[in-house]
Amino acid sequence: MAQVTRITVETAANAPVEKVWKAWNTPSDIMQWNTPDPSWHCPSSENDLKTGGKFKNRMEAKDGSFGFDFEGIYDKVELHKEITYTMSDGRKATTLFTEQNGKTNIETTFDAETENEPEFQKQGWQAILDNFVKYVESK
């Protein structure tokens, strides 16, 4: 079996963990920040944030040329600390939240898929994370 490539992206938001957690997990918020760049949007989001719960975020190019559902099932949800899930294709991801001095560090580690280069995937996930920080800090 092929070795799975694990990719980590991280950032810090100038906001307390409670605010970060809420914006990260509330569908109306997710639809505002969950894009890698302005040519994309997230027209729908469903989130049942609990172990065994499902999430589904629709990602689409604004020009209608491409779209997909990013979905999975939560394996572990620890309030204000950790979210681990399995994506619909079987890949795993974990996001850790760590607050220090009113700032929240967000670190996501995920299994790379095999269609795109790992560096391309890292850039995409990092762009979404950076977009999230802009959103939560402006709220």
N, C-alpha and C positions, 0 to 999 in steps of 0.2 A: 504494500500500500504506500502511496506517495506521502511524503512528509507534508504536513499542513503548515503553510506559512502564517505566522501570527503577526499582525500589524497593530501598533499602538499609536494613537493620536491623543494629544492632551492640550488643555488650555486652562486658563484661570479666568473666572468671572468676578468682577468687583461687585459681588452681591452675596448675601447670606445664603446658606445651604437651603433653608426653607423656601426661599423665593426661587432659587435655581431648580430645586426639585419640582415645584409646582409648574413652572414654565416648561420643564423638560417632559412632563407627563400629562399635561392637560391638552386634549385634542384641539381646542380652539387656539391655543398657543402653538402647538406643534405645526399647525397649518400655516402659521406666520413665519417660522424660522427654518423649517425642514427642507432646505434647498441648498445645492452646492453653489449656485450662482443665479443672477437675476433672470436668466432665460428659462428657469425652471420654476415650478410651483407645486404645492402640496394641497390639492383641492379637497381631500378628505382624510380624516384620521379617526380611528377607533382605538381605544386603549382600556383594557381591563387589567389594571395594574395590581396583580397578585400572583403568587406562585400558581402556575397552571393556567393563568389568564392569557388571553390572546391580544395582540396588537396588529393593526394593519394601517399603514400610511400609503396613500396613493401619491406617487411621484410622476409628474408629467412635464414634458417640454411645453412651454407656453405656446409654441407654434403648432402643437398637436402632432409633431413628427414621431414622438416616442413617449412611452409611459410604462410604468410597472407598479405592482404592489410590493411594498417592503413590509413583510409580515413575519410573525413568529409567535412563540409561546414562552412565557416567563418561567425560568427554572428557579430563580431566587430573587426575592424582593426584600431588601432590608432598608426600611425607611431612612432617608437622608444619607445612606451609605453606599448601597450596592444594588445594581440591577443586572442580572445575568439572564440571557435568553438564547433560545435555539431558533435560528431563522428557518423559513419554510424549506430551504434546500439542505438543512441539516447542519449548517455552520453555526458556530457558537460566538457569542459576544458578551463582554462584561464591561459595564461602566461603573467606575468608582467615583464617589463624591467625597471630598475632604475639605472641611472648612477650617480656615486659619485666619485670625485677625479680620473677620468680616468678608474675606474673599473665599471663593469656593473653587478648588481645583477639580477639574473633570477629566478623567482618564478613561478612554475606551480602548479595549484590546479585542480584536476580532480575527476570525479565521478568514484568510483571503480566499476569493473565488479564483477559478482557473482561467476565466475568459480574458481578464485584463491584467496588465502588469501590476505587481504589488505597489509600485511607486504611484501609479495612476490611481489605484484604489485609496492609498493613503492620502493623496491630495484631495480626493473627493470627500472622504470622511472628515478630513481636517477642515475643508471649506464649510461643511455643514456645521461643524463644531464652532468655527469662528463666527458664522452667521448667528448661531444660537447666542453666543456671548454678546454680540451687538444688540440682539433683540432683548435679552434679559436685562442688560445694563440700561437700556432705554425705557424700560417699563416703569 
